[in-house]
Amino acid sequence: MLLQMSRRTEYELLIEINGRKLTCIVIDQHYSIKHAESINDELILDLVKSIHGEVFDIDSEKGQFQYFVAEPVMNQTRPYRLIMLMCICDDYLGVINAFRVDRKE
């Protein structure tokens, strides 16, 4: 199910991150400012699905939100960075930004 919001798109998706069962992914459209030609919601959903079951260090916590980064998240042979948040009191994952990163040798 897809619900359009002003600057975010919401998808129903069952996923587990950091041991929490989440039912919704909210994608901020910030990525479209600089990366619209190479990234879209479908790719971001595929990247998020690929981190199902993973545990990430929390980089910061502000109010009811925990912020963290996943990198590299691979899609085919391309590495990406996902900047995300989880709401402490709700069951959704927010994707703040997503973009391709240089492969580190």
N, C-alpha and C positions, 0 to 999 in steps of 0.2 A: 504494500500500500504506500502510495506517495502522497505527501501533503506539502504543498508549496507554502512557504512563508516568505516574508519580504527579502531577507538576505540569507536564508537557510532553507535547506531541503531536508525533510524528515522521512526516514525509511524504517519500517518494521523489520527487525533482524534479530534473531536469537544468537548471542555470542557471549563468551566468557573471557573476561580480561581481569587480571590481578585477582583471580578467584571469585569475581563477582559475575553473576548472571545478569546480562543486560538484554533488553528487548527492543531497543530503538537506537538508531544511529542518526544524529543530526549533523549535516554537513554544511558548514559555513561556506559561502560562495566566494570567499576571499581569494582562493586559488585562481579564479577566473580573471582577476586583474592582470596577472603576469603570465599565467600558464594555461590559458583557455585552449590554446591550439594543441597542447599535449596531455592535458588532464581533464577528466570529466567525472561526474558522480559515479558512473558505472565502474571506472577504474578504481576510484577511491573505495567503493564497496568491495571490490575484489581484493584490494590491499588489506582492508580491515578484516575480511574473512580469513586471510592468510595468517593473521596474528591471533586467531581464536586459541584460547587456552594459554596464552603467553602471560608472563609476569614482567612488569616494567617498574623501574624506580620512579617514584613521584618526585618531580623537579621542584614543584612549589604547590602550596595550598593557599587559596584565597577564598574566604567565606566558605561556601558549601562546595567549592570546586577543587579538584586535584588535577594538576597539569603534568603532562609527561610527553615524552617523545619516543617514537619507534623509528630506528634507523640501523641498518638498511632494511627496508621491507621490499622484497624482490617481486617483480612481475615480469615473467619470462626471464630475461637476463638483465633487466634494468633495475637499479636500486632507487628507492624513493625514501623520503622522510615524511612521517606523519606527525603532526603536532596536534595533540588531543587533550581532552579533559573528561573527567567523570564527575558527575554530581554525586555528592556523598549521600544525599537523601532521596535520590531518584534512580531509576534503572536505565539511564541512557548514556551513550558514549557520544561526545561531541568531537567532530573533526574540525579543528580551527583552520588548518592549512595542510596542504600536501604538495610536494614538488619533487622532481627528480634531483638526485645528487650525483656528484662525480664519484666514480668508482675509486675507492682507495686501494692502492696497490700494497 
